[in-house]
Amino acid sequence: MAAGEFGFPPIGLDLRADNVERLKTFGIEAHCKALDDLKLEENAMSSA
């Protein structure tokens, strides 16, 4: 994945639960919700 190659942890976001579960099987953090509803930790980028 391009994000990982450049030092950014990939995060999946999809409204379809089956796609989210598929991403999780690859070890990718994934969320089943709309972008407007996503809340990430404030320091998420600083821990990368």
C-alpha positions as CSV (number, residue, x, y, z in Angstrom):
1,M,0.0,0.0,0.0
2,A,1.3,3.5,-0.9
3,A,0.5,4.9,2.6
4,G,2.6,2.3,4.3
5,E,5.5,2.7,1.9
6,F,5.7,6.4,2.8
7,G,5.5,5.8,6.6
8,F,1.8,6.5,7.1
9,P,-0.4,3.9,8.7
10,P,-3.3,3.1,6.3
11,I,-6.9,3.4,7.6
12,G,-9.8,2.0,5.7
13,L,-13.2,3.7,5.7
14,D,-16.2,2.2,4.0
15,L,-20.0,2.0,4.5
16,R,-20.0,-1.7,3.6
17,A,-19.3,-3.9,6.6
18,D,-18.0,-6.8,4.4
19,N,-15.3,-4.5,2.9
20,V,-14.3,-3.3,6.3
21,E,-13.9,-6.9,7.6
22,R,-11.9,-7.8,4.5
23,L,-9.5,-4.9,5.2
24,K,-9.1,-6.0,8.8
25,T,-8.0,-9.5,7.7
26,F,-5.0,-7.7,6.1
27,G,-4.2,-6.0,9.4
28,I,-5.5,-2.6,8.3
29,E,-7.4,-0.4,10.7
30,A,-10.8,-0.1,9.2
31,H,-14.1,1.6,10.1
32,C,-17.6,1.1,8.9
33,K,-19.0,4.6,8.9
34,A,-19.3,7.8,7.0
35,L,-16.3,10.2,6.9
36,D,-18.3,12.8,8.7
37,D,-18.8,10.4,11.6
38,L,-15.2,9.3,11.9
39,K,-13.4,10.4,15.1
40,L,-9.7,9.6,15.4
41,E,-7.4,10.2,18.3
42,E,-6.0,13.7,18.2
43,N,-2.4,12.5,18.3
44,A,-2.9,9.6,15.8
45,M,-0.5,11.2,13.3
46,S,2.2,11.9,15.9
47,S,2.4,8.2,16.8
48,A,3.4,7.1,13.3
